[in-house]
């Protein structure tokens, strides 16, 4: 049976099944129906006459709707099958599946249709542990079968934590504790169908359904979702491209970003989540990077994200949650482990990059939108974030932003974007002591101080504070270029240990330094040569970790794989230092990868040399879709077009690689209203034409 996974997403919920549409528990993949970090269905298996179904084809209609075309029995039975099955699945505030049986024979037929159902109400965090080899904790689930109403109710309760799944059928069914059975008769060339409706309930104080309260804030039924998707797509700039398939890839990325918007409980606005399967929640880093990537295309994501992050900003010292005053949250979760503090993930602050990046995003949004009111509204959170960099981020007093987890039991070891336990390592495989100062964190801190200075001078009316931040940024840049530079290798160290000794690994992090602007001008060319050299550049993109070093592994997520999100920042940094051709090579490789694979852009691919594999090698652990992977394609387009706000105008300075032909990006939103950008590969002229709507 195929191990292909099929998903539907609707804001706060998602469902993952196999190619037939069934949900069968798999310890390696979080299959089932989920909402707010709880699995509401862990078994959903359709059979006809006791036989499993096999897929003929599938129609993925939208991100929230799909259809499966099936026949019962083994593959040898496909020819002249007398019966076929259609499963039409959709997800809105509930999970809906219409099952249709078609009798293709000239005789009436009787069938027994069975849907096995069940829920373990597992926490998504528990399933992540299972994927790493731990045993899943079993929960006592109450089951109430009601054949008279054709309903099955599954309920899990632990003190105040209550979750319920209610399955109902429009056709009469014999309901038992494990599912529903339909005994049906279909006339010649006739059909039978039933609608199965699955509601997910999160009980709050007084038994109130918190999901129902949430959904009451907006129309989110099937028709409303189609309208919402159309409005989302129509509101983004239109791409007209000569390169075959590029328009479809662009629109596919927009649709994936639309799917990955969700509304946290008690917050009446949608923000981007990380992505399927593990990061279907607010992840501070992913959300900020996604907003930075898409600000020229879907700027409406940013204000809600900034306000929510400011609302959740750290306000105390809390070792369990790695919380500190001014620190921007790393993750927000709603599962059982969060509710009872089994893990510190209800609000977890173990990230050292989210706080400076919050200030970077606030400034970048104002540059594009001219929304001075938001900058003034978030004046205090931004100042707290800037203060955190020096008061809590400088753990050794040497002026560098460092991290060390406060929670030794559950805290994340590496609190940078490369957050796997073995990610920060030297060229021989040695891990530095903590606290660690990774190089890109210093770039983010430098950029945050420069941008904070602009906001202070132009919008907060505090020139003295602006002067101080500019002075600190300049000092950080000088110090960084002295201490992190490895002159004999002509690249920047991956990190410094607490004693100031460099971690000598060559990694993609140096590309983030170009993006932040902390690289000395006379060293930028050497950095660019390393990024596009054979040790880092695979042909599809820049590897996270260079070949020729002992820990290199092309399948290691942070030790050799290629991340689209990483490459988008690197390409933008290369253009910042006027390495246009190099930026174009990276963009071309990532777009080639996306178009070759088709569908949603994966979180990462293996770092194998393109000339060796000829095809992007996908990794089983890679999420898909991911917001900052889909956003990466948009950022790369903006980078190739050279889009940059300058006061009340949009500067367009294109540098397209060969093979892209002519590009037109129409209705780019910003403080100028709407404007268009035109470009051609290598030699074409460009113009911006202002239009107001």
C-alpha positions as CSV (number, residue, x, y, z in Angstrom):
1,X,0.0,0.0,0.0
2,X,1.3,3.5,-0.8
3,X,2.9,5.5,2.0
4,X,1.9,8.8,0.3
5,X,0.3,11.2,2.8
6,X,-2.6,13.4,1.9
7,X,-3.6,16.4,3.9
8,X,-6.3,19.0,4.2
9,X,-5.9,22.2,6.3
10,X,-8.3,24.7,7.7
11,X,-6.7,27.3,9.9
12,X,-6.9,25.7,13.3
13,X,-7.3,22.1,12.2
14,X,-5.6,19.6,9.8
15,X,-6.1,16.0,8.8
16,X,-3.4,13.7,7.4
17,X,-4.4,10.3,5.8
18,X,-2.9,7.8,3.5
19,X,-3.4,7.7,-0.3
20,X,-6.8,5.9,0.1
21,X,-8.0,8.5,2.6
22,X,-7.7,6.2,5.5
23,X,-6.1,7.0,8.9
24,X,-4.2,4.1,10.3
25,X,-1.9,4.8,13.2
26,X,1.7,5.1,12.1
27,X,4.4,5.7,14.8
28,X,6.6,7.6,12.3
29,X,4.0,10.1,11.1
30,X,1.3,12.1,12.9
31,X,-1.7,10.9,10.9
32,X,-5.2,11.7,11.9
33,X,-7.4,14.7,12.5
34,X,-5.9,17.4,14.7
35,X,-6.9,20.7,16.2
36,X,-4.9,22.9,18.6
37,X,-2.3,20.1,19.2
38,X,-4.8,17.3,20.0
39,X,-5.6,14.4,17.8
40,X,-9.4,14.0,17.6
41,X,-9.3,11.0,15.2
42,X,-6.6,8.4,15.2
43,X,-8.5,5.8,13.1
44,X,-10.7,6.4,10.1
45,X,-10.7,3.4,7.8
46,X,-13.3,2.7,5.1
47,X,-14.1,-0.8,3.8
48,X,-16.7,-2.3,1.5
49,X,-17.8,-5.9,1.9
50,X,-14.9,-6.4,4.3
51,X,-12.3,-5.4,1.6
52,X,-10.0,-2.5,1.8
53,X,-10.1,0.1,-0.9
54,X,-7.5,1.0,-3.4
55,X,-7.1,4.4,-5.0
56,X,-7.6,5.0,-8.7
57,X,-7.0,8.8,-8.6
58,X,-7.3,11.8,-6.4
59,X,-8.4,15.4,-7.0
60,X,-6.8,17.9,-4.6
61,X,-9.4,20.7,-5.2
62,X,-8.1,23.2,-2.6
63,X,-6.0,23.0,0.5
64,X,-9.2,22.3,2.5
65,X,-10.9,19.9,0.1
66,X,-10.0,16.7,-1.8
67,X,-11.7,13.8,-3.4
68,X,-10.5,10.1,-3.6
69,X,-11.7,7.8,-6.4
70,X,-11.5,4.2,-5.2
71,X,-12.4,0.6,-5.9
72,X,-12.6,-2.3,-3.4
73,X,-10.3,-5.3,-3.6
74,X,-6.9,-6.0,-4.9
75,X,-5.4,-4.4,-8.0
76,X,-6.3,-7.3,-10.2
77,X,-10.0,-6.5,-9.6
78,X,-9.8,-3.0,-11.1
79,X,-10.8,-4.0,-14.6
80,X,-14.6,-3.8,-15.1
81,X,-15.2,-3.2,-11.4
82,X,-18.9,-3.4,-10.6
83,X,-18.7,-0.8,-7.8
84,X,-16.6,2.3,-7.2
85,X,-16.3,4.7,-4.3
86,X,-15.9,8.4,-4.0
87,X,-14.7,10.0,-0.8
88,X,-15.2,13.8,-0.9
89,X,-13.4,15.3,2.1
90,X,-13.4,18.9,3.4
91,X,-12.3,20.6,6.5
92,X,-13.7,23.9,7.9
93,X,-14.7,24.3,11.6
94,X,-15.4,20.5,11.4
95,X,-14.3,17.5,9.4
96,X,-16.7,16.4,6.7
97,X,-16.7,13.4,4.4
98,X,-19.3,12.4,1.8
99,X,-19.1,8.7,0.9
100,X,-20.7,7.8,-2.4
101,X,-21.0,4.2,-3.7
102,X,-21.8,3.7,-7.4
103,X,-23.3,0.4,-8.7
104,X,-22.1,-0.1,-12.3
105,X,-23.8,-3.4,-12.9
106,X,-27.2,-4.1,-14.4
107,X,-28.3,-5.9,-11.2
108,X,-29.2,-4.6,-7.8
109,X,-26.4,-5.1,-5.3
110,X,-26.2,-5.3,-1.5
111,X,-23.1,-4.0,0.3
112,X,-21.8,-3.8,3.9
113,X,-20.0,-0.5,4.2
114,X,-17.9,-0.1,7.3
115,X,-16.1,3.0,8.7
116,X,-13.8,2.1,11.6
117,X,-13.4,5.1,13.9
118,X,-11.4,5.9,17.0
119,X,-9.4,8.5,18.8
120,X,-6.6,8.4,21.3
121,X,-6.6,12.2,21.9
122,X,-2.8,12.2,21.7
123,X,-0.9,15.3,22.2
124,X,1.1,16.3,19.1
125,X,4.1,16.7,21.4
126,X,3.7,13.1,22.4
127,X,3.7,12.0,18.8
128,X,6.9,13.8,18.2
129,X,8.5,11.7,21.0
130,X,7.1,8.6,19.4
131,X,8.7,9.5,16.1
132,X,12.0,9.5,18.0
133,X,11.4,6.1,19.4
134,X,9.5,6.7,22.7
135,X,6.3,4.8,23.6
136,X,3.0,6.6,23.2
137,X,1.1,7.2,26.5
138,X,-2.3,5.6,26.3
139,X,-5.4,7.5,27.5
140,X,-8.7,6.2,28.9
141,X,-11.3,7.3,26.3
142,X,-15.0,7.2,27.0
143,X,-17.2,6.0,24.1
144,X,-20.9,6.4,23.6
145,X,-22.5,4.7,20.6
146,X,-26.0,5.8,19.6
147,X,-27.5,3.9,16.7
148,X,-30.8,5.7,17.0
149,X,-29.1,9.0,16.2
150,X,-26.4,7.5,14.1
151,X,-23.8,9.1,16.3
152,X,-20.6,8.1,18.0
153,X,-19.1,10.3,20.8
154,X,-15.5,9.9,22.0
155,X,-14.4,11.8,25.1
156,X,-11.2,12.3,27.0
157,X,-11.1,14.1,30.4
158,X,-8.3,14.9,32.7
159,X,-9.4,17.3,35.4
160,X,-10.2,20.6,33.5
161,X,-8.8,19.3,30.2
162,X,-11.7,17.9,28.2
163,X,-11.7,17.0,24.5
164,X,-14.6,15.4,22.5
165,X,-15.1,14.0,19.1
166,X,-18.6,13.6,17.8
167,X,-19.2,11.7,14.6
168,X,-22.7,11.8,13.0
169,X,-24.1,10.3,9.8
170,X,-26.9,11.5,7.6
171,X,-27.7,7.8,6.7
172,X,-28.9,5.3,9.2
173,X,-26.1,3.2,10.7
174,X,-25.4,0.5,13.2
175,X,-23.1,2.3,15.6
176,X,-20.8,0.4,18.0
177,X,-17.8,1.5,20.1
178,X,-15.4,1.1,17.1
179,X,-17.3,2.7,14.3
180,X,-20.4,2.6,12.0
181,X,-21.8,-0.1,9.7
182,X,-24.1,0.6,6.8
183,X,-26.0,-2.3,5.2
184,X,-27.3,-0.9,1.9
185,X,-28.9,-1.9,-1.3
186,X,-28.2,0.0,-4.6
187,X,-30.3,-0.4,-7.7
188,X,-28.7,-1.0,-11.1
189,X,-26.6,2.0,-12.2
190,X,-27.7,3.6,-8.9
191,X,-25.9,5.3,-6.1
192,X,-25.9,5.5,-2.3
193,X,-24.3,8.2,-0.2
194,X,-23.9,9.5,3.4
195,X,-22.4,12.5,4.9
196,X,-20.2,11.9,7.9
197,X,-19.7,15.0,10.1
198,X,-17.0,15.1,12.7
199,X,-17.0,17.9,15.3
200,X,-14.1,18.6,17.6
201,X,-14.8,20.2,21.0
202,X,-12.4,21.8,23.4
203,X,-14.1,22.3,26.7
204,X,-13.1,25.3,28.7
205,X,-14.2,26.7,32.1
206,X,-17.9,25.9,32.8
207,X,-17.9,23.4,29.9
208,X,-17.8,26.1,27.3
209,X,-16.7,25.0,23.8
210,X,-13.7,27.1,23.1
211,X,-13.5,26.2,19.4
212,X,-17.1,27.2,18.9
213,X,-16.3,30.6,20.5
214,X,-13.4,31.0,18.2
215,X,-15.3,30.1,15.0
216,X,-18.1,32.5,15.9
217,X,-15.7,35.3,15.2
218,X,-15.7,34.6,11.5
219,X,-17.6,32.8,8.8
220,X,-15.6,29.7,8.1
221,X,-17.9,27.2,6.4
222,X,-17.1,25.7,3.0
223,X,-18.6,28.5,0.9
224,X,-16.9,31.1,3.2
225,X,-13.6,29.3,2.8
226,X,-13.7,29.4,-0.9
227,X,-14.5,33.1,-0.8
228,X,-11.7,33.6,1.7
229,X,-9.2,31.7,-0.5
230,X,-10.2,33.7,-3.6
231,X,-9.9,37.0,-1.7
232,X,-6.4,35.9,-0.4
233,X,-5.2,35.0,-3.9
234,X,-6.7,38.1,-5.6
235,X,-5.3,40.4,-2.9
236,X,-1.7,39.4,-3.7
237,X,0.3,40.8,-6.6
238,X,-0.2,39.1,-10.0
239,X,2.8,37.4,-11.5
240,X,3.1,37.2,-15.3
241,X,6.1,35.1,-16.2
242,X,7.6,33.9,-19.5
243,X,9.3,30.9,-17.7
244,X,7.1,27.9,-18.0
245,X,5.4,26.8,-14.8
246,X,6.6,29.8,-12.7
247,X,3.2,31.3,-12.4
248,X,1.7,28.0,-11.1
249,X,4.6,27.7,-8.6
250,X,4.0,31.2,-7.4
251,X,0.2,30.7,-7.0
252,X,0.8,27.4,-5.3
253,X,3.0,29.1,-2.7
254,X,0.4,31.7,-2.1
255,X,-2.2,29.1,-1.6
256,X,0.0,27.2,0.8
257,X,0.6,30.4,2.8
258,X,-3.2,30.9,2.8
259,X,-3.6,27.4,4.3
260,X,-1.1,28.0,7.0
261,X,-2.9,30.9,8.7
262,X,-4.5,30.2,12.0
263,X,-6.3,32.1,14.7
264,X,-5.0,31.4,18.2
265,X,-7.6,31.1,21.0
266,X,-8.7,34.4,22.4
267,X,-7.0,36.3,19.5
268,X,-9.3,37.6,16.7
269,X,-6.8,37.6,13.8
270,X,-4.9,35.1,11.8
271,X,-1.2,34.6,11.9
272,X,1.1,32.2,10.0
273,X,2.0,28.9,11.7
274,X,5.1,26.9,11.0
275,X,3.6,24.1,8.9
276,X,2.8,20.4,8.7
277,X,3.1,18.2,10.5
278,X,4.9,19.2,13.7
279,X,4.7,23.0,13.6
280,X,1.0,23.7,13.2
281,X,1.1,26.3,15.9
282,X,2.6,29.8,16.5
283,X,6.3,29.4,16.2
284,X,7.9,32.8,16.8
285,X,10.9,32.3,14.5
286,X,8.9,30.8,11.6
287,X,6.1,33.4,11.8
288,X,8.6,36.4,11.8
289,X,10.7,35.0,8.9
290,X,7.5,34.3,6.9
291,X,6.3,37.8,7.4
292,X,9.7,39.2,6.3
293,X,9.6,37.0,3.3
294,X,6.1,38.0,2.2
295,X,5.9,41.6,3.2
296,X,5.9,42.7,-0.5
297,X,3.1,40.3,-1.3
298,X,0.8,39.6,1.6
299,X,1.6,42.4,4.1
300,X,-1.6,41.7,6.0
301,X,0.1,38.9,7.9
302,X,2.5,41.2,9.6
303,X,0.5,43.5,11.9
304,X,-1.4,40.6,13.5
305,X,1.8,38.7,14.0
306,X,3.6,41.7,15.6
307,X,0.7,42.4,17.9
308,X,0.4,38.8,19.0
309,X,4.1,38.5,19.7
310,X,4.1,41.7,21.6
311,X,1.1,40.4,23.6
312,X,3.0,37.3,24.5
313,X,6.3,39.0,25.2
314,X,8.2,37.8,28.2
315,X,7.7,39.8,31.4
316,X,9.4,37.8,34.1
317,X,12.2,35.4,34.9
318,X,10.9,31.8,34.6
319,X,13.4,29.1,34.3
320,X,10.9,26.4,33.3
321,X,9.8,28.3,30.2
322,X,13.1,30.0,29.5
323,X,11.3,33.3,29.9
324,X,13.0,36.6,30.4
325,X,11.7,40.2,30.4
326,X,11.5,41.5,26.8
327,X,12.1,38.1,25.2
328,X,9.8,37.2,22.2
329,X,8.1,33.8,22.5
330,X,9.4,30.8,20.6
331,X,6.3,28.6,20.6
332,X,2.7,28.6,21.7
333,X,1.0,25.2,22.3
334,X,-2.5,24.1,23.5
335,X,-2.0,20.3,24.1
336,X,-2.4,18.3,27.2
337,X,1.3,18.6,28.1
338,X,1.0,22.3,27.9
339,X,-2.2,22.5,30.0
340,X,-0.6,20.5,32.9
341,X,3.0,21.8,32.4
342,X,4.2,18.3,31.6
343,X,6.3,20.2,29.2
344,X,7.0,23.9,29.3
345,X,5.5,24.4,25.8
346,X,2.3,26.4,26.6
347,X,4.5,29.4,26.2
348,X,8.1,28.6,25.6
349,X,10.7,31.3,25.1
350,X,13.8,29.2,24.2
351,X,14.9,31.1,21.1
352,X,17.6,33.8,21.0
353,X,16.8,35.0,17.5
354,X,13.1,35.9,17.8
355,X,13.7,39.0,19.9
356,X,16.1,40.9,17.6
357,X,14.1,39.7,14.6
358,X,10.9,41.2,16.1
359,X,12.5,44.6,15.9
360,X,13.7,43.9,12.3
361,X,10.2,43.0,11.2
362,X,8.6,46.0,12.9
363,X,11.0,48.4,11.0
364,X,10.7,46.5,7.7
365,X,6.9,46.7,7.9
366,X,6.9,50.4,8.5
367,X,9.3,50.9,5.5
368,X,6.8,49.1,3.3
369,X,3.5,50.2,4.7
370,X,4.1,53.6,6.3
371,X,2.1,52.4,9.3
372,X,3.5,54.7,11.9
373,X,0.6,54.1,14.2
374,X,1.6,50.5,14.7
375,X,5.3,51.4,15.4
376,X,4.1,53.9,18.0
377,X,1.7,51.3,19.5
378,X,4.5,48.8,19.8
379,X,7.1,51.3,21.1
380,X,7.3,49.7,24.5
381,X,7.6,46.1,23.3
382,X,10.2,47.1,20.8
383,X,12.3,48.9,23.5
384,X,11.9,45.9,25.8
385,X,13.2,43.7,23.0
386,X,16.2,45.9,22.3
387,X,17.0,46.0,26.0
388,X,16.8,42.2,26.2
389,X,19.7,41.9,23.7
390,X,22.1,43.5,26.2
391,X,20.5,42.8,29.6
392,X,19.8,39.1,29.1
393,X,21.3,38.1,25.8
394,X,24.8,39.0,26.7
395,X,25.5,36.1,29.0
396,X,29.3,36.5,29.4
397,X,29.6,40.3,29.3
398,X,31.6,40.4,26.0
399,X,29.0,42.2,24.0
400,X,27.7,39.2,22.0
401,X,24.2,37.7,21.9
402,X,24.4,34.2,23.4
403,X,22.0,31.5,24.5
404,X,21.9,28.9,27.2
405,X,18.7,27.1,28.2
406,X,17.4,27.7,31.7
407,X,15.3,24.5,31.7
408,X,17.9,21.7,31.6
409,X,15.3,19.0,31.3
410,X,13.1,20.1,28.5
411,X,14.7,23.3,27.2
412,X,16.0,23.5,23.6
413,X,19.8,23.1,23.5
414,X,20.5,25.2,20.5
415,X,18.3,28.3,20.6
416,X,19.0,29.6,17.1
417,X,17.4,28.7,13.8
418,X,19.6,25.6,13.6
419,X,18.0,24.2,16.7
420,X,18.8,20.4,16.4
421,X,21.0,19.2,19.3
422,X,24.0,18.5,17.0
423,X,23.7,21.6,14.8
424,X,26.4,23.8,16.4
425,X,29.6,21.9,16.0
426,X,33.1,22.5,14.6
427,X,34.7,21.0,11.5
428,X,35.9,18.0,13.5
429,X,32.7,17.2,15.3
430,X,33.3,18.9,18.6
431,X,30.5,20.8,20.3
432,X,31.4,24.1,22.0
433,X,30.6,24.8,25.6
434,X,27.6,26.9,26.5
435,X,26.6,29.7,26.4
436,X,27.2,29.9,22.6
437,X,27.3,32.9,20.4
438,X,26.4,31.9,16.8
439,X,27.5,34.3,14.1
440,X,24.0,35.0,12.6
441,X,22.7,36.1,16.0
442,X,25.2,38.9,16.1
443,X,24.0,39.9,12.6
444,X,20.4,40.0,13.8
445,X,21.4,42.0,16.9
446,X,23.4,44.5,14.8
447,X,20.4,44.9,12.4
448,X,17.9,45.3,15.2
449,X,20.0,48.1,16.8
450,X,20.3,50.0,13.5
451,X,16.6,49.6,12.7
452,X,15.7,50.5,16.3
453,X,17.8,53.6,15.9
454,X,15.8,54.7,12.8
455,X,12.5,54.1,14.6
456,X,13.6,56.0,17.6
457,X,14.8,59.0,15.6
458,X,12.0,59.2,13.1
459,X,8.9,57.8,14.9
460,X,9.5,57.7,18.7
461,X,11.0,61.2,19.0
462,X,14.0,60.0,20.9
463,X,17.3,61.1,19.1
464,X,19.4,60.3,22.2
465,X,18.3,56.7,22.2
466,X,18.9,56.5,18.5
467,X,22.4,57.8,18.9
468,X,23.1,55.2,21.5
469,X,21.8,52.3,19.4
470,X,23.8,53.5,16.4
471,X,27.0,53.6,18.5
472,X,26.3,50.2,19.9
473,X,25.7,48.7,16.4
474,X,28.9,50.2,15.1
475,X,30.9,48.8,18.0
476,X,29.3,45.4,17.6
477,X,30.2,45.3,13.9
478,X,33.8,46.2,14.6
479,X,34.1,43.7,17.4
480,X,32.4,41.0,15.4
481,X,34.7,41.4,12.4
482,X,37.7,41.2,14.7
483,X,36.6,38.1,16.7
484,X,34.6,36.0,14.3
485,X,36.8,36.3,11.2
486,X,39.1,33.4,10.4
487,X,41.8,35.0,8.3
488,X,43.5,31.8,7.2
489,X,40.2,30.4,5.9
490,X,38.6,33.7,4.8
491,X,35.2,33.1,6.3
492,X,33.4,33.8,9.6
493,X,33.3,31.2,12.4
494,X,30.0,29.5,13.0
495,X,30.1,30.6,16.7
496,X,32.3,31.6,19.6
497,X,32.4,29.5,22.8
498,X,32.1,31.2,26.2
499,X,35.9,31.7,26.2
500,X,35.9,33.5,22.9
501,X,37.4,30.6,20.9
502,X,35.9,30.3,17.4
503,X,33.9,27.3,16.2
504,X,35.6,26.9,12.8
505,X,32.9,25.2,10.8
506,X,32.0,26.6,7.4
507,X,28.2,26.9,7.3
508,X,25.3,28.6,5.6
509,X,25.1,31.0,8.6
510,X,27.6,33.3,6.9
511,X,24.9,34.1,4.3
512,X,22.7,35.5,7.0
513,X,25.5,37.9,7.9
514,X,25.3,39.4,4.4
515,X,21.5,39.8,4.9
516,X,22.0,41.7,8.2
517,X,24.8,43.9,6.8
518,X,27.3,43.1,9.5
519,X,30.0,41.9,7.0
520,X,32.8,44.3,6.4
521,X,32.8,45.4,2.7
522,X,36.3,44.1,2.0
523,X,35.3,40.6,3.2
524,X,32.0,40.3,1.4
525,X,33.5,38.8,-1.8
526,X,35.2,36.0,0.1
527,X,32.0,35.2,1.8
528,X,30.1,35.1,-1.5
529,X,32.7,32.8,-3.0
530,X,32.4,30.4,-0.2
531,X,28.6,30.4,-0.4
532,X,28.7,29.6,-4.2
533,X,31.7,27.3,-3.9
534,X,31.4,23.6,-4.4
535,X,31.6,22.8,-0.6
536,X,28.4,24.8,0.2
537,X,26.5,25.1,-3.0
538,X,24.9,21.9,-4.2
539,X,23.4,23.1,-7.4
540,X,19.9,23.2,-5.8
541,X,20.9,25.6,-3.1
542,X,23.4,26.4,-0.3
543,X,23.9,23.6,2.2
544,X,23.6,24.2,5.9
545,X,27.0,22.7,6.5
546,X,29.9,22.4,4.0
547,X,31.4,19.2,2.7
548,X,34.9,18.3,3.7
549,X,34.1,18.6,7.4
550,X,33.9,15.5,9.6
551,X,30.2,15.9,10.7
552,X,28.9,16.7,7.2
553,X,25.9,14.6,6.2
554,X,23.8,15.5,3.2
555,X,20.7,14.1,5.0
556,X,21.4,16.0,8.2
557,X,18.9,18.8,8.5
558,X,21.5,21.3,9.9
559,X,24.6,19.4,8.8
560,X,24.3,19.4,5.1
561,X,20.7,19.6,3.9
562,X,19.4,22.5,1.8
563,X,16.6,24.8,3.2
564,X,14.7,27.1,0.9
565,X,14.1,29.5,3.8
566,X,17.9,29.7,4.5
567,X,18.6,30.3,0.9
568,X,16.1,33.1,0.5
569,X,17.9,35.1,3.2
570,X,21.3,34.3,1.7
571,X,20.2,35.4,-1.8
572,X,18.8,38.7,-0.3
573,X,22.1,39.2,1.5
574,X,24.1,38.6,-1.7
575,X,22.1,41.3,-3.5
576,X,22.5,43.6,-0.5
577,X,26.3,43.5,-1.3
578,X,25.7,43.7,-5.0
579,X,26.6,40.0,-5.9
580,X,23.7,39.8,-8.3
581,X,24.8,36.9,-10.4
582,X,25.5,34.8,-7.3
583,X,22.0,35.6,-5.9
584,X,20.5,34.6,-9.2
585,X,22.2,31.2,-9.1
586,X,20.8,30.5,-5.7
587,X,17.3,31.6,-6.7
588,X,17.4,29.6,-10.0
589,X,18.4,26.5,-8.0
590,X,15.6,26.8,-5.5
591,X,13.0,27.5,-8.2
592,X,14.3,24.5,-10.2
593,X,13.9,22.4,-7.1
594,X,10.4,23.6,-6.4
595,X,9.2,23.2,-10.0
596,X,10.9,19.7,-10.3
597,X,9.2,18.4,-7.2
598,X,5.8,20.1,-7.8
599,X,3.3,20.8,-5.1
600,X,4.1,22.4,-1.8
601,X,7.7,23.5,-1.2
602,X,9.4,21.1,1.3
603,X,11.0,22.3,4.4
604,X,14.4,21.0,3.2
605,X,16.0,18.6,0.7
606,X,19.1,16.5,1.0
607,X,22.4,18.2,0.2
608,X,23.5,15.8,-2.5
609,X,25.3,17.3,-5.5
610,X,22.8,18.2,-8.2
611,X,25.0,16.8,-10.9
612,X,25.0,13.4,-9.1
613,X,21.4,12.9,-8.2
614,X,19.8,14.9,-11.1
615,X,16.7,15.1,-8.9
616,X,16.0,16.8,-5.5
617,X,16.2,14.1,-2.9
618,X,13.4,14.6,-0.4
619,X,13.8,13.7,3.3
620,X,11.0,11.8,5.2
621,X,11.3,14.2,8.2
622,X,10.8,17.3,6.1
623,X,7.5,19.1,6.7
624,X,5.4,20.1,3.7
625,X,3.8,22.6,3.4
626,X,5.9,25.0,5.5
627,X,5.2,28.7,5.7
628,X,8.8,29.9,5.5
629,X,9.5,27.5,2.6
630,X,6.5,28.8,0.6
631,X,7.4,32.3,1.7
632,X,11.0,31.7,0.5
633,X,9.9,31.6,-3.2
634,X,8.1,35.0,-2.8
635,X,11.2,36.5,-1.1
636,X,13.4,35.1,-3.9
637,X,11.1,36.8,-6.5
638,X,11.4,40.1,-4.7
639,X,15.1,39.7,-4.5
640,X,15.5,39.0,-8.2
641,X,13.3,42.0,-9.0
642,X,15.3,44.1,-6.5
643,X,12.2,45.4,-4.7
644,X,13.1,48.0,-2.0
645,X,11.0,50.7,-0.5
646,X,12.6,54.2,-0.6
647,X,10.4,56.7,1.2
648,X,7.1,56.9,-0.6
649,X,8.3,54.9,-3.7
650,X,9.3,51.4,-4.6
651,X,12.7,50.9,-6.1
652,X,12.8,48.2,-8.7
653,X,16.3,47.0,-9.6
654,X,16.1,43.6,-11.3
655,X,18.8,41.0,-11.9
656,X,17.2,37.9,-13.3
657,X,19.3,34.8,-14.1
658,X,19.3,33.4,-17.6
659,X,16.2,31.3,-18.4
660,X,13.7,33.4,-16.5
661,X,12.7,35.4,-19.5
662,X,10.4,38.3,-18.8
663,X,8.7,38.9,-15.5
664,X,5.8,41.2,-14.5
665,X,4.7,41.6,-11.0
666,X,1.5,43.7,-10.9
667,X,-0.2,45.5,-8.0
668,X,2.6,45.4,-5.4
669,X,1.1,46.9,-2.3
670,X,2.8,49.5,-0.1
671,X,2.7,53.1,1.1
672,X,2.7,54.1,-2.5
673,X,-0.6,52.4,-3.1
674,X,-0.1,49.8,-5.8
675,X,2.7,49.6,-8.3
676,X,4.0,47.3,-11.0
677,X,7.5,45.9,-11.6
678,X,8.9,44.6,-15.0
679,X,12.1,42.7,-15.7
680,X,13.8,40.5,-18.2
681,X,16.7,38.2,-17.7
682,X,20.1,39.8,-17.9
683,X,19.5,42.6,-20.5
684,X,15.9,43.9,-20.1
685,X,15.0,47.3,-18.9
686,X,12.7,47.8,-16.0
687,X,10.1,50.4,-15.0
688,X,7.8,50.9,-12.1
689,X,4.4,52.3,-12.8
690,X,2.4,53.7,-9.9
691,X,-1.3,53.0,-9.7
692,X,-3.7,53.8,-6.9
693,X,-6.8,51.7,-6.1
